[in-house]
Amino acid sequence: MAPVKKPDTDPEVRTMSGIPLKNSYGPEDLSSRGWTYEKQLGDPGQYPYTRGPHATMYRGRPWTMRMFAGFGTPEDTNQRFKFLLASGQTGLSTAFDMPTLMGYDPDHERSLGEVGREGVSIASIDDMMRLFGDIPLDKVSTSMTINAPAAVLLALYVAVAEKQGVSPDKLRGTLQNDMLKEFIAQKEWISPIRGHMRIIRDMLGWCTRTMPQWNTISISGYHIREAGATGVQELAFTLADGIGYVQLGIEAGLDVDDFAPRLSYFWDVHNDFFEEIAKFRAGRRMWAKIMRERFGAKNPKSWLLRTHAQTAGVSLMAQQPLNNVIRTSMQALAAVLGGTQSLHTNSYDETYALPTEAAAELALRTQQVIFEETGVANVADPLAGSYFVETLTDQVEAAAWEYINKIDAMGGIVKAVEEGYPQREIARAAFDFQREIDTHRRSIVGVNKYVTPGEGDNIPTLKIEHAVESGQIAKMKAFRGARDAHAVERALAAVKTALADDKQNVMPPIFDAVKQHVTLGEICDLFRTELGEYRDPAYL
């Protein structure tokens, strides 16, 4: 990116995105740009929402405190869910294992060694029922971090709710379902990009009609940042993804105001305290302008950038791991001062393994201390009017627009991703950041400064036993053996027909298939055969 330059700026002092910083800021930094309260800020809850989406912010309602949870068997994660709910968590956030993320059943050869290791193993309606056993789905908000097989997991969730007597219109939660960032950063895909976009288009239509309280897509900058992007790149590429999804919905014949209010965003919160706050504030302002001016949205709810945030996993260090508690606390505070509506705080032990109960509880307590004890939630946007924060917010916005305008000139985000543009920009940023650490131009406490060899080697970690994998494989084989083979064949044939017909919505036959005990892997295999299987061209 081309950072904003000023002649009186020390070029050696920059934000993590490369924006140069002055020693101090004053009224001239705002007046020289024609800055006005009405244009750049407005009141909290008013366009352009720089100061937050709600007038009272956290006085009216605390942010949702979510803790990412998922490991081992569905029963294991069910118990963790209940522990976190009892500890004061206000929403469930589900992590799936790698076979599930890639669309494989636990007994597939590519699943071996990975079942339940980094998330929960889910491949059937039986698994989903065990995952949410004794948890009333009309009483909780559930987030699911799933992308390539998102249509299948959503169908499984709705089917389990139906068995509980809960209709789809009563369900609240969020599906990540952001395939653009998968191709940009996360790299967990099944089919080529346009095939996945077709499925997302169908999901947008189906959820808009049947699940009015459900967030169909959580547009994720988190994984873009974790791959090495700067804060400005995270903001720009993620908003460009959002533009792409809005265009997709409109091309599907939906009115923008019918589905845009159910789009949400998921941001990373890294170590550059004030730049992260500026990123949240700039993002709300940019999205409001995009929706009102570019897409002509009339409903103010369509203008709102509704935000979930998670502290930066990539900032967690194996060296001196207790320092991660400090990093997470500062990042969480930045997210709150930036105005997030939902927050997950990482556990200090996650560089070693999935978090223990004690580490997860401490991470949750971090949020609770911020809300209950610090007083920062008492005033909406308490940093508003700061010469530095307002200047930095404007600079972050200007730098992000440069990227978005370039992507528009390329023909949009899908074309840009196919050509590898965001991927190359992120790779360069990641290389530059690592070089700064290696040359000691950037300090990481406990890693390249204030080093204490061996510290942290003996912290307790969560162990996933091999019995998890063998147990899930046995359950899967028994599940297949007890079902109606003819019903399965008919259901799979209906999904295949829908995939072959671009004018047919694939969600109804997928929903019927999971109720007929078709597995995740069987449906995703149809994605591979009917839509193709993607291979990474490895853009550099």
C-alpha positions, 0 to 999 in steps of 0.5 A, a space after each residue: 500500500 502507499 501510506 499517507 505521507 506528511 513532511 514532518 513525520 518521522 519515517 521510522 515510527 509507523 503503525 503495523 500497516 506502515 502508516 507514519 506517525 507524528 510525535 503528537 497531534 493537534 487541531 491542525 491535523 483535523 482542520 487541514 483536511 476539512 474534518 467536521 463532526 457531522 461528516 466524519 463522526 455523527 452521534 453513536 447509532 447515527 450514520 456514518 456509525 463511526 462511533 458505533 452502531 447503537 446510541 447507548 452502546 454497551 450501556 444498553 447491551 453488553 457485547 456478546 462474550 463468545 469463547 471458541 470451543 470444539 474438540 474431540 467427540 460431540 459429547 466432549 464439546 457439548 460438555 465444554 459448551 455447558 461449562 462455558 455457559 455456566 461460566 457466564 458465556 452468552 453465545 456458543 462458538 463452534 470449532 470443527 476439526 480439519 476433516 469436517 472443514 474439508 468435507 470428509 467423514 471421519 473414516 475417510 483416508 484423508 481424515 486419519 490422524 486428524 479426527 477431533 484434533 483441532 475441533 469437533 468431529 461432525 459428519 452426520 445428523 447423529 453427531 449434530 444431535 450429540 453436539 447440542 444435546 440438552 442445549 435448547 437451540 431457541 435459547 442460544 445464539 450459535 456461531 459455526 466456523 465452517 466454510 466449504 461445507 457450510 451448506 451441509 452443517 447449516 442443514 444439520 443444525 436446522 434438522 436438529 432444531 426441527 427435532 427439538 421442535 424449534 422452527 428455522 425462523 426462531 434460530 439465532 446465530 452466524 455461519 461463517 460461510 466466507 469462501 472468498 477469504 478461504 481462497 485469499 488466506 485460509 486455504 480450506 476449499 473443495 471446489 473452484 471459487 465460482 462453484 462455491 459462490 453459487 452455493 453461497 448464492 443459494 444459501 443467501 436466498 434460502 436463509 433470507 426466506 426461512 431464517 430471518 434471524 440467522 446471519 448467513 455469512 460472517 465476512 471474515 478478515 480474521 483469517 486474512 490477518 492471521 495469514 500475514 496481512 496488515 490491518 489496512 489490508 485486512 480491512 480493505 480485502 474484507 470489505 471488498 469480499 463484502 461487496 462481492 457477496 452483496 453483488 451476489 445476492 442482488 444478482 440472485 434477485 434479492 432486494 439488498 434490504 432483504 438480506 444485507 441486515 443479516 450480513 456480519 463481519 469478523 475481525 482480528 484484533 492485533 497488537 497495534 492498539 490504536 490502529 486496531 481501534 481506528 480500523 473498527 471505526 473506519 470499517 463502520 464508516 466505510 461500510 455505511 457509505 458502501 451500502 447507502 451510496 454504492 448499493 442504494 440500501 434504504 434500510 438503516 440496518 443495511 448500513 450497519 457493519 455488525 462486528 464480531 472480533 477475536 484476539 490475534 491467534 498469530 500474536 500468541 507465542 510459545 515462548 513465555 506463554 503467560 505473556 499471552 494473557 497480557 497480549 489478549 487483554 490489550 487486544 480485547 480492550 482495543 476491540 471494546 474501545 473500537 466498538 465490537 458487538 461480539 468478542 472472543 478472547 484467545 487462551 494463553 496456551 493455544 500455541 501448544 494445543 487446544 485450550 484447557 478448561 482453566 485457560 478458556 475460563 481465564 480468557 472469558 474472565 478477561 472480557 468480564 473484567 473489562 466489562 465489569 471493572 474498568 469502566 470503559 463500557 460506560 461511555 459510547 466511543 470514549 476516544 472520539 475527538 482525539 486528534 490522534 485517533 480521528 487522524 488515524 481513523 481517516 488515514 486507515 480509511 484512505 489507505 483501505 479505499 486505495 485497495 478497494 478502488 484497485 480491486 474494482 478496477 480489476 473487475 471485482 473481488 472474484 476476478 482479483 482473487 482468481 488473479 492472485 492479487 490479494 494473495 500476493 499482497 498478503 505474502 509480501 506483508 507477511 514476509 516484511 513483518 517476519 523480516 522486521 522480527 528477525 532483524 530486531 526492528 520489531 520487538 516481541 517480548 520473550 521471543 527476540 527481546 527479554 528472552 528467558 530460555 525454557 520458560 513455558 515448557 511445562 504448562 498443562 495442555 489438553 490432550 486428544 486421545 486416539 480413542 476419539 478417532 476410533 470411536 468416531 469411525 465406529 459410530 460413522 460405520 454404525 450410522 451408515 449401516 442402520 439407514 435406508 439405503 434407497 432413501 440415501 440414494 434418492 436424496 443424493 440424486 436430488 442433490 446431484 440434479 440441483 448442482 447440475 441445474 444453476 437455476 435450482 436452489 441446492 439448499 432444499 435437497 441438501 436439507 432433505 438429504 441430511 434428514 435421510 442420514 446422508 453424511 457430510 462427506 457424501 454430499 461434499 463428494 458431490 461438490 467435488 464431482 459436479 463442481 470440480 475440485 480446486 487446486 491451489 496455484 500458489 500465487 507469490 
